[in-house]
Amino acid sequence: MHFKNSALILLFLPLLFGNCNNGIESSDKECLYKDSININCDYGIRNFYRSGNRLYPNPCLKDEEAFKIAEKTNSYSILEKSDTLYVLSGKKIFSENLDTNQYLPLINDSMINIFYSKKYQIVKDPDPPKWTAIENEKDSIIVRLQKDNFPYWVNGKITDTIFQFKNGLKVGIDKSRFFRILGIDFKYNKDDFTVLLTSIFESNVSWYYRYYCSNYTYEIYCNPDGFHVRSYLKYFFKFKNNKLVEIKIHS
């Protein structure tokens, strides 16, 4: 894929959303808990909404008990809608800043020259905003490695095993390993499914919102003014036959 084609991905990111201990198995319908999620497709605008069944924390628990579990595991909700799980997490993995996000693969000029250039085609756009594309037949990563600002992740599609995340996440792991990396005891009975993982602060309609804001002071989230709404990375994980086969990441 050429860089110009890669850059076109940025124009169509919103389209992706249209397709887009105390756990329970998804086949257990004894306790049904309807929940919702609304997240940003465009910066500062919550225009992606889904409703479905909450599978985690255990929907048989009272909300007060469920919130204690959510705080302990930092996983506040797993909502199921069709063949997609929407996972809302409090972990610090959603920053676009490549310097501060300790979970993303290490990408900088040195790593590109020493390692990635041997396995990928590297294309750098000399004009602002100076995208850097790292691509082969299976992967396509676009970042901005600015000298006058922090470097940040723009967009990525990974189906190879070259890129590995610092928490052990990589293409090829099974679903049980995936949920253990998230830090939760959760069993899911489908073999083919997609996970959308994003920050708890994306959604202000989910079950935990009032409990979080009654316990913590976070003005931007709990008392939004409509202007200072943050953008977070969103991770899309595609599973086939219980194995992770594709990772997409963008804000």
C-alpha positions in Angstrom: 0.0 0.0 0.0 1.4 3.4 -0.9 1.4 6.2 1.6 -1.1 8.3 -0.4 -3.5 5.4 -0.2 -2.8 5.0 3.4 -3.5 8.6 4.1 -7.0 8.2 2.6 -7.8 5.9 5.5 -7.9 9.0 7.7 -10.8 10.3 5.7 -13.0 7.2 6.3 -12.3 6.4 10.0 -15.9 7.3 11.0 -17.2 4.6 8.6 -15.6 1.9 10.7 -18.0 2.6 13.5 -21.0 1.7 11.4 -19.6 -1.9 11.3 -18.3 -1.3 14.3 -13.7 -13.4 38.8 -17.3 -12.0 38.5 -17.7 -12.4 34.8 -20.4 -14.6 33.2 -20.5 -16.7 30.1 -22.5 -15.0 27.3 -24.8 -18.0 27.1 -26.0 -17.4 30.7 -29.2 -15.4 30.3 -30.4 -15.7 33.8 -29.8 -12.1 34.5 -30.3 -9.6 31.7 -29.0 -6.1 32.1 -29.6 -3.6 29.3 -26.9 -1.0 28.9 -25.8 1.6 26.3 -22.6 3.1 25.0 -22.0 6.4 23.2 -18.6 7.3 22.0 -16.9 9.9 19.8 -16.5 9.3 16.1 -15.5 12.9 15.4 -13.5 14.9 17.9 -15.8 16.2 20.7 -19.0 14.7 19.2 -20.6 11.6 20.7 -22.3 10.3 17.5 -21.9 6.5 17.8 -24.5 4.8 20.0 -25.2 1.2 20.7 -27.4 -0.6 23.2 -27.2 -4.2 24.2 -26.7 -6.6 27.1 -24.0 -6.0 29.8 -22.0 -9.2 30.3 -19.4 -7.7 32.7 -19.4 -6.9 35.6 -21.8 -9.8 36.3 -25.3 -8.5 35.6 -26.7 -10.5 38.5 -24.9 -8.2 40.9 -26.4 -5.0 42.3 -24.9 -1.9 40.8 -23.1 -0.9 43.9 -21.4 -4.3 44.0 -20.7 -4.2 40.3 -19.0 -0.8 40.6 -16.6 -2.1 43.2 -15.6 -4.9 40.8 -15.2 -2.4 38.0 -12.9 -0.2 40.1 -10.9 -3.2 41.2 -10.3 -4.6 37.7 -10.4 -1.3 35.8 -12.9 -2.8 33.4 -16.2 -1.0 33.7 -18.4 -2.6 31.2 -18.5 -5.3 28.5 -21.6 -4.8 26.4 -22.7 -7.4 23.8 -24.4 -6.4 20.6 -24.7 -9.0 17.9 -21.1 -10.3 17.3 -19.4 -7.4 18.9 -18.2 -6.8 22.4 -17.9 -3.1 23.5 -15.3 -3.0 26.3 -15.0 0.2 28.4 -11.7 0.3 30.4 -10.1 2.6 32.8 -6.6 1.5 31.9 -4.1 4.0 30.7 -3.8 2.7 27.1 -5.8 5.2 25.2 -3.5 8.1 24.8 -2.3 8.9 21.2 1.0 10.1 22.7 3.8 7.6 21.7 6.0 9.0 24.5 3.5 8.4 27.3 1.4 5.4 26.2 3.5 2.6 27.6 1.4 -0.1 25.9 1.8 0.8 22.2 4.7 -0.7 20.2 7.8 1.5 20.5 8.0 3.7 17.4 10.6 6.4 16.9 13.2 7.4 14.3 15.8 5.2 15.9 13.5 2.1 15.9 12.5 2.8 12.3 16.1 3.0 11.2 17.4 0.1 13.2 14.5 -2.4 13.1 11.3 -1.5 11.1 13.1 -0.4 7.9 14.3 -4.0 7.6 10.8 -5.4 7.6 8.7 -2.6 6.2 8.5 0.0 3.5 9.0 3.4 5.2 7.5 6.5 3.6 7.8 9.9 5.1 5.8 12.9 3.9 8.1 15.9 4.0 5.2 18.4 4.1 3.2 19.2 7.2 1.7 17.4 9.0 4.6 15.1 8.2 3.0 11.6 8.3 5.3 8.6 8.6 3.9 5.4 7.0 5.3 2.0 8.1 3.8 -0.7 5.8 4.2 -4.2 4.4 1.6 -6.6 2.9 0.1 -7.3 6.2 0.5 -4.1 8.3 -0.1 -0.4 7.8 0.8 2.1 10.6 0.7 5.8 10.3 2.3 8.1 12.9 3.4 11.6 13.3 7.0 12.0 14.6 7.1 15.7 15.1 10.2 17.5 16.3 8.3 20.4 17.8 5.5 18.4 19.5 4.9 15.0 21.0 4.9 12.1 18.6 1.5 10.4 18.2 -0.3 7.4 16.8 -2.7 8.2 13.9 -4.0 5.0 12.5 -3.0 1.4 12.3 -4.0 -2.0 10.9 -2.0 -5.0 12.1 -2.3 -8.6 11.0 1.3 -9.7 11.3 3.2 -10.7 14.5 6.0 -8.2 14.1 4.3 -5.4 16.1 4.0 -6.5 19.7 2.5 -4.5 22.5 4.2 -4.1 25.8 1.5 -5.9 27.8 1.9 -9.1 25.7 -0.9 -8.3 23.3 -0.2 -9.5 19.7 -1.9 -11.1 16.7 -2.2 -14.9 17.3 -3.1 -15.1 21.0 -6.3 -16.8 21.9 -9.4 -15.1 23.5 -8.7 -16.4 27.0 -5.2 -14.9 26.9 -6.7 -11.7 25.6 -9.1 -11.3 28.5 -6.4 -12.2 31.0 -4.3 -9.3 29.6 -7.3 -7.1 30.2 -7.1 -8.3 33.8 -10.6 -9.9 34.1 -11.9 -13.4 34.5 -14.3 -13.5 31.6 -15.4 -16.4 29.5 -17.0 -15.9 26.1 -18.7 -18.7 24.1 -18.4 -17.3 20.6 -15.5 -18.3 18.3 -15.8 -15.4 15.8 -16.3 -11.9 17.2 -15.0 -8.4 17.3 -14.0 -6.4 20.4 -14.1 -2.6 20.5 -11.9 -1.5 23.4 -11.9 2.2 24.5 -11.8 4.4 27.5 -14.6 4.6 30.1 -14.5 8.4 29.5 -15.8 8.0 26.0 -19.3 7.1 27.1 -21.6 9.1 29.4 -24.7 7.0 29.1 -23.3 3.7 30.4 -24.4 2.2 33.7 -21.3 3.3 35.7 -21.5 7.0 34.8 -23.4 8.2 37.8 -21.5 6.0 40.2 -18.1 7.2 38.9 -19.1 10.9 39.0 -20.6 10.5 42.5 -17.2 9.1 43.7 -14.7 11.1 41.7 -14.2 14.7 40.5 -13.5 14.8 36.8 -14.9 18.0 35.5 -14.4 17.3 31.8 -16.2 14.0 32.0 -18.8 14.6 34.7 -19.6 18.2 33.8 -18.8 18.6 30.1 -19.0 22.1 28.6 -19.3 20.8 25.1 -15.9 22.1 24.0 -13.2 20.4 26.1 -14.0 16.8 25.2 -11.0 14.6 24.9 -10.3 12.1 22.1 -9.1 8.6 23.0 -7.7 5.7 21.0 -10.1 3.0 20.0 -8.8 -0.6 19.6 -10.7 -3.0 17.3 -9.7 -6.7 17.8 -11.0 -9.3 15.3 -11.2 -12.9 16.4 -11.6 -16.0 14.2 -11.7 -19.5 15.6 -10.9 -18.1 19.0 -7.7 -16.5 17.8 -6.8 -12.8 17.4 -6.3 -12.2 13.7 -6.4 -8.4 13.3 -5.9 -5.3 15.3 -7.0 -1.8 14.2 -6.2 1.3 16.3 -7.3 4.9 15.7 -8.9 7.8 17.6 
